[in-house]
Amino acid sequence: MGRRDARALAISLGVGAVGGGLFQLIGLPLAWMLGPLVANLIVAARGVEVRVPERLREVFLGVLGLVLGSQVTPQLAERVFDWPLSAALLLAGVAVSTSAAAAWYRRCGFDSVSAWFASAPGAMTAMILMGEKCGGDPRRIAIAQSLRVVLVVLILPPLFWVWEGASGGEVAAAVDPDPASLWMLLALPLLLPLGRWLRLPTPALLTPLLVAGLLSGLDIASLELPDWGLSGMLWVLGSAIGSRFRGLSSRRLARYAFQALVATLVALAVLALFAELIHHLVGVPRDVALLALAPGGIGEMAILAVALELDPVFVAFHHLLRMVVLMLVAPLWARFLPLPQRPGR
């Protein structure tokens, strides 16, 4: 890491620490994720160079994957037979919410390809690359996708906090981790390149998740983080999300944020209806069903599920399913969209 990158990282984490401490002092929910996220977003929009290197972000995503996979228990198999119905409702909700959000982006001046790929809720990197390949505007798609994830992360914890009488926003209570399970952290340098080699989607998260899920499901080992460890993980990952917006002027960010806010609220409203169906038909709590369908990234939603103790395995399964289906369907659907007209064509 060069001196410039090290300085940008130090500023990002320092600003994030101030934001996290302030949010905690005020008593806001999920302080050590939302505080660093908002603080980095503000300074990045004002031109301050903040950055969390991708490799460092991947390490902490890997830790999250281990924690998430460790939620799998042998008793989990008893619930799997309930999930096909919720999976079908998830896919139907994704189709309706994407259509509604894309219609809004078309009113905002997006071409058809950019509007649809900007509205697809998940697999962010894949949607940006596929959208560009199909003739869309990669910058517009990237900004819309990034802002949607940020807005969902900002909206849901306070919503649950109010919904559950301030109990839903608290990070999981401190635990005494089993020292014998800490060896799982030492396996990350092997698991991260393995995931890239296997070409898994979001390999930094999914490879540790699958390995930890197998070990925990067989009752061999599971990883639990103490309260300070979970808060530290949220601090780094929140700073990483907020620092994405460096180089974007405040005025342009405000315009894009308004467009993304409307699209996100529309998508959340639609998906909330499908979450209510899952709640009644499958018996899943409302907040768990909504988080499982929320149009955020799998990493960010997994963070919220673990931090808010909202059945992280159920949430991760549905987000993974949505991501895989979107990656398969999006290129096929793009063939039916009119190609955008570019100057000079």
C-alpha positions as CSV (number, residue, x, y, z in Angstrom):
1,M,0.0,0.0,0.0
2,G,1.4,3.4,-1.0
3,R,1.7,6.4,1.2
4,R,-1.3,8.1,-0.5
5,D,-3.5,5.0,-0.1
6,A,-2.5,4.7,3.5
7,R,-3.3,8.3,4.2
8,A,-6.7,7.9,2.5
9,L,-7.4,4.8,4.6
10,A,-6.4,6.5,7.8
11,I,-8.7,9.5,7.1
12,S,-11.6,7.2,6.2
13,L,-11.2,5.1,9.4
14,G,-10.7,8.2,11.5
15,V,-13.7,10.0,10.1
16,G,-15.6,6.7,10.5
17,A,-14.6,6.5,14.2
18,V,-15.9,10.0,14.8
19,G,-19.2,9.2,13.0
20,G,-19.6,5.9,14.9
21,G,-18.9,7.5,18.3
22,L,-21.3,10.4,17.6
23,F,-24.1,8.0,16.5
24,Q,-23.5,5.9,19.6
25,L,-23.6,9.0,21.8
26,I,-26.9,10.1,20.3
27,G,-28.2,6.6,20.7
28,L,-29.0,6.0,17.0
29,P,-29.4,2.4,15.8
30,L,-26.5,0.4,14.4
31,A,-24.2,3.2,15.3
32,W,-20.9,1.6,14.2
33,M,-22.1,1.0,10.7
34,L,-24.3,3.9,9.9
35,G,-22.1,6.5,11.7
36,P,-18.9,5.6,9.6
37,L,-21.0,5.3,6.5
38,V,-22.6,8.8,6.8
39,A,-19.4,10.5,7.9
40,N,-17.4,9.1,5.0
41,L,-20.2,9.9,2.6
42,I,-20.2,13.6,3.7
43,V,-16.5,14.1,3.5
44,A,-16.2,12.2,0.2
45,A,-18.8,14.4,-1.4
46,R,-16.8,17.5,-0.2
47,G,-13.7,16.2,-2.1
48,V,-11.8,14.7,0.8
49,E,-9.8,11.6,-0.4
50,V,-11.1,8.7,1.6
51,R,-10.6,5.1,0.6
52,V,-10.8,1.6,2.1
53,P,-8.7,-0.7,-0.1
54,E,-10.7,-3.5,-1.8
55,R,-8.4,-6.2,-0.3
56,L,-9.0,-4.9,3.3
57,R,-12.7,-4.8,2.6
58,E,-12.6,-8.4,1.4
59,V,-10.9,-9.5,4.6
60,F,-13.7,-8.0,6.7
61,L,-16.3,-9.4,4.4
62,G,-14.6,-12.8,4.9
63,V,-15.0,-12.4,8.7
64,L,-18.6,-11.6,8.1
65,G,-19.0,-14.7,6.0
66,L,-17.5,-16.9,8.8
67,V,-19.9,-15.3,11.3
68,L,-22.9,-15.7,9.0
69,G,-22.1,-19.4,8.1
70,S,-21.7,-20.2,11.8
71,Q,-25.4,-19.5,12.2
72,V,-26.2,-22.7,10.4
73,T,-27.2,-25.5,12.7
74,P,-28.2,-29.1,12.2
75,Q,-31.8,-28.1,13.0
76,L,-31.8,-25.7,10.1
77,A,-32.7,-28.5,7.7
78,E,-36.1,-28.7,9.2
79,R,-36.9,-25.2,7.9
80,V,-35.6,-25.7,4.3
81,F,-38.9,-27.2,3.1
82,D,-40.7,-23.9,4.0
83,W,-38.4,-21.8,1.8
84,P,-39.5,-22.7,-1.8
85,L,-42.7,-20.6,-1.3
86,S,-40.8,-17.6,0.1
87,A,-38.2,-18.0,-2.7
88,A,-41.0,-17.8,-5.3
89,L,-42.5,-14.8,-3.7
90,L,-39.1,-13.2,-3.6
91,L,-38.6,-13.6,-7.3
92,A,-42.1,-12.3,-8.1
93,G,-41.4,-9.3,-5.8
94,V,-38.1,-8.6,-7.5
95,A,-39.8,-8.6,-10.9
96,V,-42.5,-6.1,-9.9
97,S,-40.2,-3.8,-7.9
98,T,-37.6,-3.6,-10.6
99,S,-40.3,-2.7,-13.2
100,A,-41.7,0.0,-10.9
101,A,-38.2,1.5,-10.2
102,A,-37.2,1.3,-13.8
103,A,-40.4,3.3,-14.8
104,W,-39.3,6.0,-12.4
105,Y,-35.8,6.2,-13.8
106,R,-37.2,6.4,-17.3
107,R,-39.1,9.5,-16.1
108,C,-35.8,10.9,-14.8
109,G,-34.2,10.7,-18.3
110,F,-32.5,7.3,-18.2
111,D,-32.5,5.2,-21.3
112,S,-34.2,1.8,-21.1
113,V,-31.1,-0.3,-20.6
114,S,-29.6,2.0,-17.9
115,A,-33.0,2.3,-16.1
116,W,-33.5,-1.5,-15.9
117,F,-29.9,-2.3,-14.8
118,A,-30.0,0.6,-12.3
119,S,-33.2,-0.8,-10.8
120,A,-32.1,-4.5,-10.6
121,P,-31.8,-5.0,-6.8
122,G,-28.6,-6.9,-6.3
123,A,-25.4,-8.2,-7.9
124,M,-24.2,-4.6,-8.2
125,T,-20.9,-5.2,-9.9
126,A,-22.4,-7.7,-12.4
127,M,-25.3,-5.3,-13.2
128,I,-22.9,-2.4,-13.9
129,L,-20.7,-4.5,-16.2
130,M,-23.7,-6.2,-17.9
131,G,-25.5,-2.9,-18.3
132,E,-22.4,-1.3,-20.0
133,K,-22.0,-4.3,-22.3
134,C,-25.7,-4.0,-23.3
135,G,-25.2,-0.3,-24.2
136,G,-26.2,1.4,-20.9
137,D,-24.5,4.2,-19.1
138,P,-22.2,2.6,-16.6
139,R,-21.7,5.7,-14.5
140,R,-25.5,6.2,-14.0
141,I,-26.0,2.6,-13.3
142,A,-23.1,2.5,-10.8
143,I,-24.3,5.6,-8.9
144,A,-27.9,4.4,-8.8
145,Q,-26.9,1.0,-7.6
146,S,-24.5,2.4,-4.9
147,L,-27.0,4.9,-3.6
148,R,-29.7,2.3,-3.4
149,V,-27.6,0.1,-1.2
150,V,-26.7,3.1,1.0
151,L,-30.3,4.2,1.3
152,V,-31.5,0.8,2.2
153,V,-28.9,0.5,4.9
154,L,-29.8,3.9,6.2
155,I,-33.6,3.4,6.1
156,L,-34.1,-0.1,7.5
157,P,-32.3,0.0,10.9
158,P,-34.2,3.1,12.1
159,L,-37.4,1.6,10.8
160,F,-36.8,-1.6,12.8
161,W,-35.7,0.5,15.8
162,V,-39.0,2.3,15.9
163,W,-41.0,-0.8,14.9
164,E,-39.6,-2.9,17.7
165,G,-39.4,-0.2,20.4
166,A,-35.7,0.5,20.0
167,S,-34.7,-3.1,20.4
168,G,-34.1,-3.9,16.8
169,G,-31.2,-1.5,16.3
170,E,-28.9,-2.8,18.9
171,V,-25.8,-4.8,18.0
172,A,-25.9,-8.4,19.3
173,A,-25.0,-8.7,23.0
174,A,-21.4,-9.5,23.8
175,V,-20.4,-13.1,23.9
176,D,-17.4,-15.0,25.2
177,P,-16.0,-16.6,22.0
178,D,-14.5,-20.0,22.1
179,P,-10.7,-19.6,21.6
180,A,-10.6,-22.9,19.8
181,S,-12.8,-21.5,17.0
182,L,-10.5,-18.6,16.3
183,W,-8.5,-20.8,14.0
184,M,-11.2,-20.2,11.4
185,L,-10.0,-16.6,11.0
186,L,-6.5,-17.9,10.1
187,A,-8.1,-19.8,7.2
188,L,-9.2,-16.6,5.5
189,P,-5.9,-16.2,3.5
190,L,-6.7,-19.5,1.9
191,L,-10.4,-19.1,1.5
192,L,-10.4,-15.7,-0.3
193,P,-8.2,-16.7,-3.2
194,L,-10.1,-20.0,-3.4
195,G,-13.4,-18.1,-3.9
196,R,-11.9,-16.0,-6.7
197,W,-10.5,-19.1,-8.4
198,L,-13.9,-20.8,-8.2
199,R,-15.4,-17.6,-9.7
200,L,-18.1,-17.5,-7.0
201,P,-20.3,-14.3,-6.9
202,T,-19.1,-12.1,-4.1
203,P,-16.3,-14.6,-3.3
204,A,-15.0,-12.8,-0.3
205,L,-18.3,-13.3,1.5
206,L,-19.6,-16.6,0.0
207,T,-16.6,-18.8,0.3
208,P,-16.1,-18.3,4.1
209,L,-19.9,-18.5,4.5
210,L,-20.1,-21.9,2.8
211,V,-17.1,-23.3,4.6
212,A,-18.3,-22.1,8.0
213,G,-21.8,-23.2,7.2
214,L,-20.6,-26.7,6.5
215,L,-18.4,-26.8,9.7
216,S,-21.2,-25.4,11.9
217,G,-23.9,-27.6,10.3
218,L,-21.8,-30.7,11.1
219,D,-21.3,-29.3,14.6
220,I,-17.5,-29.2,14.1
221,A,-16.8,-25.5,14.7
222,S,-18.5,-22.1,14.7
223,L,-17.2,-18.6,15.1
224,E,-18.8,-15.9,17.3
225,L,-17.4,-12.4,17.7
226,P,-17.5,-10.4,20.9
227,D,-19.3,-7.1,20.9
228,W,-16.2,-5.1,20.2
229,G,-15.2,-7.4,17.4
230,L,-18.6,-7.0,15.7
231,S,-18.5,-3.3,16.1
232,G,-15.0,-3.1,14.6
233,M,-16.1,-5.1,11.6
234,L,-19.1,-2.8,11.1
235,W,-16.8,0.2,11.4
236,V,-14.5,-0.8,8.6
237,L,-17.3,-2.0,6.3
238,G,-19.4,1.1,6.9
239,S,-16.4,3.3,6.1
240,A,-15.9,1.3,2.9
241,I,-19.5,1.9,1.7
242,G,-19.4,5.6,2.4
243,S,-16.1,6.2,0.8
244,R,-17.4,5.0,-2.6
245,F,-18.7,8.5,-3.4
246,R,-15.4,10.4,-3.6
247,G,-15.1,12.7,-6.6
248,L,-18.9,13.3,-6.9
249,S,-19.9,16.9,-6.5
250,S,-22.4,17.7,-3.7
251,R,-24.9,19.2,-6.2
252,R,-24.8,16.1,-8.5
253,L,-24.9,13.8,-5.5
254,A,-28.0,15.5,-4.2
255,R,-29.8,15.1,-7.6
256,Y,-28.8,11.5,-7.9
257,A,-29.7,10.8,-4.3
258,F,-33.2,12.2,-4.8
259,Q,-33.8,10.0,-7.8
260,A,-32.4,7.0,-6.0
261,L,-34.5,7.7,-2.9
262,V,-37.7,7.7,-4.8
263,A,-36.7,4.5,-6.7
264,T,-35.7,2.9,-3.4
265,L,-38.9,3.8,-1.6
266,V,-41.0,2.5,-4.5
267,A,-39.1,-0.8,-4.5
268,L,-39.3,-1.1,-0.7
269,A,-43.0,-0.5,-0.7
270,V,-43.6,-3.2,-3.4
271,L,-41.3,-5.7,-1.6
272,A,-42.9,-4.9,1.7
273,L,-46.2,-6.3,0.3
274,F,-44.5,-9.5,-0.7
275,A,-42.8,-9.7,2.7
276,E,-46.2,-9.5,4.3
277,L,-47.3,-12.4,2.2
278,I,-44.2,-14.4,3.3
279,H,-45.0,-13.5,6.9
280,H,-48.5,-14.9,6.7
281,L,-47.9,-17.9,4.4
282,V,-44.5,-19.1,5.7
283,G,-44.7,-17.8,9.3
284,V,-41.5,-15.7,9.2
285,P,-41.5,-12.6,11.3
286,R,-42.2,-9.4,9.4
287,D,-38.8,-7.8,10.0
288,V,-37.0,-10.9,8.9
289,A,-39.1,-11.2,5.7
290,L,-38.6,-7.6,4.8
291,L,-34.8,-7.8,5.3
292,A,-34.7,-10.9,3.2
293,L,-36.5,-9.1,0.4
294,A,-34.9,-5.6,0.9
295,P,-33.2,-4.3,-2.3
296,G,-29.7,-4.0,-0.8
297,G,-26.5,-5.9,-1.5
298,I,-26.0,-9.3,0.0
299,G,-23.0,-8.2,2.0
300,E,-24.8,-5.2,3.5
301,M,-28.0,-7.1,4.2
302,A,-26.0,-9.9,5.8
303,I,-24.3,-7.3,8.1
304,L,-27.7,-6.0,9.2
305,A,-29.1,-9.5,9.7
306,V,-26.1,-10.4,12.0
307,A,-26.0,-7.1,13.8
308,L,-29.8,-7.0,14.4
309,E,-30.1,-10.7,15.1
310,L,-32.7,-11.2,12.3
311,D,-32.3,-14.8,11.2
312,P,-29.1,-14.2,9.1
313,V,-29.2,-17.6,7.3
314,F,-32.8,-17.0,6.0
315,V,-31.8,-13.5,4.9
316,A,-28.6,-14.6,3.2
317,F,-30.2,-17.5,1.4
318,H,-32.8,-15.3,-0.2
319,H,-30.3,-12.6,-1.2
320,L,-28.0,-15.2,-2.7
321,L,-30.9,-16.7,-4.7
322,R,-31.9,-13.2,-6.0
323,M,-28.3,-12.4,-7.0
324,V,-27.9,-15.7,-8.9
325,V,-31.2,-15.4,-10.7
326,L,-30.5,-11.8,-11.7
327,M,-27.1,-12.7,-13.1
328,L,-28.8,-15.4,-15.2
329,V,-31.9,-13.5,-16.3
330,A,-30.5,-9.9,-16.8
331,P,-28.5,-10.6,-20.0
332,L,-31.5,-12.5,-21.5
333,W,-34.0,-9.7,-20.6
334,A,-31.6,-7.1,-22.0
335,R,-32.1,-8.5,-25.5
336,F,-35.7,-7.3,-25.5
337,L,-34.8,-3.7,-24.5
338,P,-34.3,-1.0,-27.1
339,L,-30.7,0.0,-27.5
340,P,-30.0,3.6,-26.2
341,Q,-29.2,6.2,-28.8
342,R,-25.7,7.6,-28.3
343,P,-24.3,10.8,-29.9
344,G,-22.5,10.0,-33.1
345,R,-24.4,6.7,-33.8
